[in-house]
Amino acid sequence: MERMNGRPADACCRLDKEQRCYDLLDRLGVDYQRVDHAHADTIAACADIEQVLGAKICKNLFLCNRQKTAFYLLLMPGDQPFKTKVFSKSIGVSRLSFAPEEDMLRLLDITPGSVSVLGLMNDRDMQVSLYVDRRVAQEEYMGCHPCINTSTLRLKTDDVLSRIVPATGHTAEIIDLPDEE
């Protein structure tokens, strides 16, 4: 694995949704580095990638309410266990669960293991609310997939929160998730 600047020179084997991520970043003038790798669909699989990337890769969790009428994207530290009850209480919504794969694909054009804040560019109807744990928001850099889990990008967290997220029409709600329940 090697860290490279910007988009891949050869786009022939890249998915359209990945190319759209690079198009968005380039259009916004956001600098980013990229590491291409084998499928990495868990935080554990990303440990070596973090070292090469020089950035922590956060958990990106796609959740919904019981009725599947409200959807949430949560960015939290990768080494912190996720507790549904704690997040539910933090945002005042009961009975959250992981959203079905078909909703992930329909709303974010992402499949499981590739969930990313960059998928918000595909949520044109603003059906997904973004929540970011304060510890993630305070990091200098953030690692995330360009909507496919065979590449990971290093982005300045400030660029993500102040340029990329607003360009998608979304806002980021910064929350404090406790370490322990």
C-alpha positions in Angstrom: 0.0 0.0 0.0 1.1 3.5 -0.8 -0.4 6.9 0.0 -1.0 8.9 -3.2 -2.2 12.4 -3.8 -5.6 13.0 -5.4 -7.7 10.8 -7.7 -6.4 7.7 -9.5 -4.8 8.5 -12.9 -6.5 5.5 -14.5 -10.3 5.5 -14.0 -11.0 2.5 -16.1 -11.6 0.1 -13.2 -13.3 2.5 -10.8 -17.0 2.6 -10.1 -19.0 5.7 -11.1 -19.9 6.4 -7.4 -16.2 6.5 -6.6 -15.5 8.8 -9.5 -18.3 11.1 -8.3 -16.5 11.4 -4.9 -13.3 12.5 -6.6 -15.3 14.9 -8.8 -16.9 16.5 -5.7 -13.6 16.9 -3.9 -11.9 18.3 -7.0 -14.8 20.7 -7.7 -14.5 22.0 -4.1 -10.7 22.3 -4.3 -10.3 19.9 -1.4 -6.8 18.3 -1.0 -6.8 14.6 -0.2 -4.6 11.6 -0.2 -5.6 8.1 -1.2 -4.6 4.6 -0.4 -5.8 1.7 -2.6 -6.1 -1.7 -0.9 -8.0 -5.0 -0.7 -11.6 -4.9 0.5 -11.6 -3.3 4.0 -15.1 -3.5 5.4 -14.4 -3.4 9.2 -12.4 -1.1 11.5 -10.1 -4.1 12.3 -9.4 -4.5 8.6 -8.4 -0.9 8.4 -5.6 -1.0 11.0 -2.7 -1.2 8.4 -4.5 1.3 6.2 -4.5 3.9 9.0 -0.7 3.5 9.4 -0.1 4.2 5.7 -2.8 6.9 5.5 -1.6 8.8 8.6 -5.1 9.3 9.8 -7.6 7.5 12.0 -10.5 5.9 10.2 -13.8 6.5 12.0 -16.8 4.2 12.3 -19.5 5.2 9.9 -22.8 3.7 11.0 -26.0 4.0 9.1 -29.1 3.7 11.3 -32.8 4.2 11.2 -35.8 4.5 13.5 -38.2 1.5 14.0 -40.6 2.7 11.3 -37.7 3.2 8.8 -38.9 6.8 8.2 -35.8 8.6 9.7 -32.2 7.8 8.8 -29.0 8.7 10.6 -25.3 8.6 9.7 -23.1 8.5 12.8 -19.3 9.1 12.7 -17.6 7.9 15.8 -14.1 6.8 16.9 -13.2 3.5 15.4 -12.0 2.1 18.7 -15.1 3.0 20.7 -17.8 0.3 21.0 -21.2 1.4 19.6 -24.1 1.2 22.0 -27.4 1.9 20.3 -29.1 2.9 23.6 -26.4 5.6 24.3 -26.7 7.1 20.8 -30.5 7.0 20.9 -30.6 8.8 24.2 -28.0 11.4 22.9 -30.3 12.4 20.0 -33.7 11.8 21.7 -34.9 9.0 19.4 -35.9 5.6 20.7 -35.6 2.2 19.1 -32.8 2.8 16.6 -31.3 0.0 14.6 -29.0 -0.6 11.7 -30.7 0.5 8.5 -31.4 -2.2 5.9 -29.0 -2.6 3.0 -31.6 -1.6 0.5 -32.1 1.8 2.2 -28.3 2.3 2.4 -28.1 1.7 -1.4 -31.2 3.8 -2.2 -30.3 6.8 -0.1 -26.4 6.9 -0.1 -25.6 4.6 -3.1 -23.4 2.6 -0.7 -23.2 -1.0 0.2 -22.3 -2.4 3.7 -18.7 -2.0 4.6 -18.4 1.1 2.4 -20.4 3.6 4.4 -18.9 7.0 4.3 -19.8 10.7 4.9 -19.1 11.1 1.2 -22.3 9.1 0.5 -24.3 12.2 1.6 -23.7 13.6 -1.9 -26.2 11.0 -3.1 -28.9 11.9 -0.6 -30.5 14.7 -2.7 -33.7 14.5 -0.7 -32.0 15.2 2.6 -33.4 12.1 4.3 -30.2 11.3 6.3 -29.2 13.3 9.4 -25.5 13.4 10.1 -24.1 13.1 13.6 -20.4 13.4 14.4 -18.9 12.5 17.8 -16.8 15.4 19.1 -13.7 13.3 19.3 -13.9 12.7 15.5 -14.6 16.3 14.8 -11.5 17.4 16.8 -9.1 15.2 14.9 -6.9 17.0 12.3 -7.6 14.3 9.7 -10.2 11.8 9.0 -10.0 8.6 6.9 -13.1 7.5 4.9 -13.9 5.4 1.9 -14.9 7.1 -1.4 -18.2 5.1 -1.4 -16.2 1.9 -2.0 -14.1 -0.1 0.4 -11.1 -0.7 -1.8 -9.8 2.8 -1.3 -9.5 5.1 1.7 -9.1 8.9 1.6 -7.3 11.1 4.1 -9.2 14.4 4.4 -8.8 17.3 6.7 -11.6 17.0 9.2 -12.3 20.8 8.9 -12.7 20.4 5.1 -15.2 17.6 5.7 -17.3 19.6 8.2 -17.0 23.1 6.7 -16.9 22.4 3.0 -17.9 18.9 1.9 -20.9 18.3 4.2 -22.4 21.7 3.4 -21.8 21.1 -0.4 -24.1 18.1 -0.1 -26.8 20.3 1.5 -26.4 18.6 4.9 -25.3 19.9 8.3 -23.3 18.0 10.9 -24.6 17.8 14.4 -21.6 17.4 16.8 -22.5 15.2 19.8 -20.7 13.9 22.8 -21.0 10.1 23.1 -19.7 8.9 26.5 -17.0 6.3 26.6 -19.1 4.2 28.9 -22.8 3.9 29.4 
